[in-house]
Amino acid sequence: MCLTIDKEDKLMTEQENIRQVLADPKVQAKPKLSQLFSVALTRLDTEQASQVMPSLMYDISLYLTLNHYTAPKSVLDFAQTYQKTYHQARGIGSALRMLAQSLTSLK
C-alpha cells in the first residue's frame, strides 16, 4: 500500500498550520513574529510551498536567535513539526537514491 499526499492537500495543511499559529494570542502580541507568519501565508497563495516554508523556517530561526531563543509554544511546535517532516521526506529520498545506485551497479 502506498501513501501519497496531494500537493493541494499539503498546501492546505501548511496554510492551516500557519493560521493556527497566527490565532495564538501570544503570537499576536509579538508583531514581528506575527508578521513572519502573515507574510508566509500570503506568499503561499502565489508561490510553491517548497519555496515559502524554508524561508519561513529561516525567519523563525533568525527570530529565535535575536530574541534569546524564546518564542510562544505554538511557534516552537510549528518549527519542530516542519523540521521533522522535512527530515523524514529527505530520508526517504536518500534511501531511494541509495537503492537506485545499488541497482545501477548491478548492471
Phi and psi in degrees as GROMACS dihedral restraints (atoms count N, CA, C in turn):
[ dihedral_restraints ]
;  ai    aj    ak    al  type     phi  dphi    fc
    3     4     5     6     1  -114.9    20    10
    4     5     6     7     1   132.3    20    10
    6     7     8     9     1   -99.3    20    10
    7     8     9    10     1   127.6    20    10
    9    10    11    12     1  -124.9    20    10
   10    11    12    13     1   148.3    20    10
   12    13    14    15     1  -117.5    20    10
   13    14    15    16     1   121.3    20    10
   15    16    17    18     1   -65.6    20    10
   16    17    18    19     1   140.0    20    10
   18    19    20    21     1   -57.8    20    10
   19    20    21    22     1   -38.8    20    10
   21    22    23    24     1   -66.5    20    10
   22    23    24    25     1   -39.7    20    10
   24    25    26    27     1   -63.9    20    10
   25    26    27    28     1   -41.8    20    10
   27    28    29    30     1   -63.0    20    10
   28    29    30    31     1   -42.3    20    10
   30    31    32    33     1   -62.2    20    10
   31    32    33    34     1   -43.8    20    10
   33    34    35    36     1   -62.5    20    10
   34    35    36    37     1   -40.2    20    10
   36    37    38    39     1   -63.6    20    10
   37    38    39    40     1   -43.9    20    10
   39    40    41    42     1   -64.2    20    10
   40    41    42    43     1   -41.2    20    10
   42    43    44    45     1   -64.3    20    10
   43    44    45    46     1   -42.3    20    10
   45    46    47    48     1   -62.8    20    10
   46    47    48    49     1   -42.7    20    10
   48    49    50    51     1   -62.2    20    10
   49    50    51    52     1   -41.3    20    10
   51    52    53    54     1   -66.3    20    10
   52    53    54    55     1   -41.3    20    10
   54    55    56    57     1   -61.8    20    10
   55    56    57    58     1   -37.4    20    10
   57    58    59    60     1   -63.8    20    10
   58    59    60    61     1   -41.5    20    10
   60    61    62    63     1   -64.3    20    10
   61    62    63    64     1   -44.0    20    10
   63    64    65    66     1   -64.6    20    10
   64    65    66    67     1   -26.1    20    10
   66    67    68    69     1   -77.2    20    10
   67    68    69    70     1   -14.4    20    10
   69    70    71    72     1   -69.0    20    10
   70    71    72    73     1   122.8    20    10
   72    73    74    75     1   -58.5    20    10
   73    74    75    76     1   -30.8    20    10
   75    76    77    78     1   -68.8    20    10
   76    77    78    79     1   -32.9    20    10
   78    79    80    81     1   -73.7    20    10
   79    80    81    82     1   -41.3    20    10
   81    82    83    84     1   -61.8    20    10
   82    83    84    85     1   -27.8    20    10
   84    85    86    87     1   -76.1    20    10
   85    86    87    88     1   -10.6    20    10
   87    88    89    90     1  -115.7    20    10
   88    89    90    91     1    95.1    20    10
   90    91    92    93     1   -54.8    20    10
   91    92    93    94     1   -42.3    20    10
   93    94    95    96     1   -65.0    20    10
   94    95    96    97     1   -41.1    20    10
   96    97    98    99     1   -68.1    20    10
   97    98    99   100     1   -42.7    20    10
   99   100   101   102     1   -61.4    20    10
  100   101   102   103     1   -38.6    20    10
  102   103   104   105     1   -64.7    20    10
  103   104   105   106     1   -38.2    20    10
  105   106   107   108     1   -56.8    20    10
  106   107   108   109     1   -46.8    20    10
  108   109   110   111     1   -73.6    20    10
  109   110   111   112     1   -35.5    20    10
  111   112   113   114     1   -64.3    20    10
  112   113   114   115     1   -42.8    20    10
  114   115   116   117     1   -63.4    20    10
  115   116   117   118     1   -43.5    20    10
  117   118   119   120     1   -62.7    20    10
  118   119   120   121     1   -41.3    20    10
  120   121   122   123     1   -63.0    20    10
  121   122   123   124     1   -41.3    20    10
  123   124   125   126     1   -65.6    20    10
  124   125   126   127     1   -42.4    20    10
  126   127   128   129     1   -64.4    20    10
  127   128   129   130     1   -31.7    20    10
  129   130   131   132     1   -64.2    20    10
  130   131   132   133     1   -19.8    20    10
  132   133   134   135     1   -71.0    20    10
  133   134   135   136     1   -28.0    20    10
  135   136   137   138     1  -120.2    20    10
  136   137   138   139     1   -16.7    20    10
  138   139   140   141     1  -120.1    20    10
  139   140   141   142     1   163.0    20    10
  141   142   143   144     1   -74.3    20    10
  142   143   144   145     1   146.2    20    10
  144   145   146   147     1   -60.0    20    10
  145   146   147   148     1   -30.8    20    10
  147   148   149   150     1   -65.7    20    10
  148   149   150   151     1   -17.3    20    10
  150   151   152   153     1   -96.6    20    10
  151   152   153   154     1   -38.0    20    10
  153   154   155   156     1   -75.7    20    10
  154   155   156   157     1   -45.7    20    10
  156   157   158   159     1   -64.6    20    10
  157   158   159   160     1   -45.7    20    10
  159   160   161   162     1   -60.6    20    10
  160   161   162   163     1   -36.4    20    10
  162   163   164   165     1   -65.1    20    10
  163   164   165   166     1   -42.2    20    10
  165   166   167   168     1   -63.7    20    10
  166   167   168   169     1   -41.2    20    10
  168   169   170   171     1   -64.1    20    10
  169   170   171   172     1   -38.4    20    10
  171   172   173   174     1   -62.2    20    10
  172   173   174   175     1   -45.6    20    10
  174   175   176   177     1   -62.7    20    10
  175   176   177   178     1   -39.2    20    10
  177   178   179   180     1   -64.2    20    10
  178   179   180   181     1   -43.8    20    10
  180   181   182   183     1   -60.5    20    10
  181   182   183   184     1   -43.5    20    10
  183   184   185   186     1   -64.0    20    10
  184   185   186   187     1   -43.3    20    10
  186   187   188   189     1   -58.6    20    10
  187   188   189   190     1   -46.3    20    10
  189   190   191   192     1   -61.6    20    10
  190   191   192   193     1   -42.1    20    10
  192   193   194   195     1   -62.5    20    10
  193   194   195   196     1   -43.9    20    10
  195   196   197   198     1   -75.8    20    10
  196   197   198   199     1   -16.9    20    10
  198   199   200   201     1  -115.9    20    10
  199   200   201   202     1    34.1    20    10
  201   202   203   204     1    55.9    20    10
  202   203   204   205     1    37.1    20    10
  204   205   206   207     1    57.9    20    10
  205   206   207   208     1    35.6    20    10
  207   208   209   210     1  -119.0    20    10
  208   209   210   211     1   136.1    20    10
  210   211   212   213     1  -161.2    20    10
  211   212   213   214     1   160.2    20    10
  213   214   215   216     1   -59.1    20    10
  214   215   216   217     1   151.7    20    10
  216   217   218   219     1   -57.1    20    10
  217   218   219   220     1   -37.0    20    10
  219   220   221   222     1   -61.7    20    10
  220   221   222   223     1   -34.6    20    10
  222   223   224   225     1   -70.9    20    10
  223   224   225   226     1   -44.7    20    10
  225   226   227   228     1   -63.8    20    10
  226   227   228   229     1   -41.3    20    10
  228   229   230   231     1   -63.6    20    10
  229   230   231   232     1   -42.3    20    10
  231   232   233   234     1   -59.3    20    10
  232   233   234   235     1   -49.1    20    10
  234   235   236   237     1   -64.2    20    10
  235   236   237   238     1   -42.0    20    10
  237   238   239   240     1   -65.9    20    10
  238   239   240   241     1   -41.9    20    10
  240   241   242   243     1   -63.9    20    10
  241   242   243   244     1   -44.0    20    10
  243   244   245   246     1   -62.8    20    10
  244   245   246   247     1   -46.0    20    10
  246   247   248   249     1   -61.4    20    10
  247   248   249   250     1   -41.3    20    10
  249   250   251   252     1   -61.9    20    10
  250   251   252   253     1   -45.8    20    10
  252   253   254   255     1   -63.6    20    10
  253   254   255   256     1   -43.7    20    10
  255   256   257   258     1   -60.4    20    10
  256   257   258   259     1   -46.1    20    10
  258   259   260   261     1   -70.0    20    10
  259   260   261   262     1   -32.3    20    10
  261   262   263   264     1   -65.4    20    10
  262   263   264   265     1   -45.9    20    10
  264   265   266   267     1   -63.8    20    10
  265   266   267   268     1   -39.8    20    10
  267   268   269   270     1   -64.8    20    10
  268   269   270   271     1   -38.5    20    10
  270   271   272   273     1   -64.2    20    10
  271   272   273   274     1   -40.1    20    10
  273   274   275   276     1   -63.2    20    10
  274   275   276   277     1   -44.7    20    10
  276   277   278   279     1   -62.4    20    10
  277   278   279   280     1   -39.4    20    10
  279   280   281   282     1   -64.0    20    10
  280   281   282   283     1   -43.6    20    10
  282   283   284   285     1   -64.1    20    10
  283   284   285   286     1   -39.3    20    10
  285   286   287   288     1   -67.0    20    10
  286   287   288   289     1   -37.9    20    10
  288   289   290   291     1   -64.2    20    10
  289   290   291   292     1   -42.0    20    10
  291   292   293   294     1   -63.3    20    10
  292   293   294   295     1   -41.5    20    10
  294   295   296   297     1   -62.4    20    10
  295   296   297   298     1   -45.2    20    10
  297   298   299   300     1   -62.3    20    10
  298   299   300   301     1   -39.9    20    10
  300   301   302   303     1   -66.0    20    10
  301   302   303   304     1   -39.6    20    10
  303   304   305   306     1   -70.2    20    10
  304   305   306   307     1   -36.0    20    10
  306   307   308   309     1   -68.1    20    10
  307   308   309   310     1   -36.1    20    10
  309   310   311   312     1   -65.8    20    10
  310   311   312   313     1   -36.8    20    10
  312   313   314   315     1   -73.6    20    10
  313   314   315   316     1   -17.2    20    10
  315   316   317   318     1   -77.0    20    10
  316   317   318   319     1   -18.1    20    10
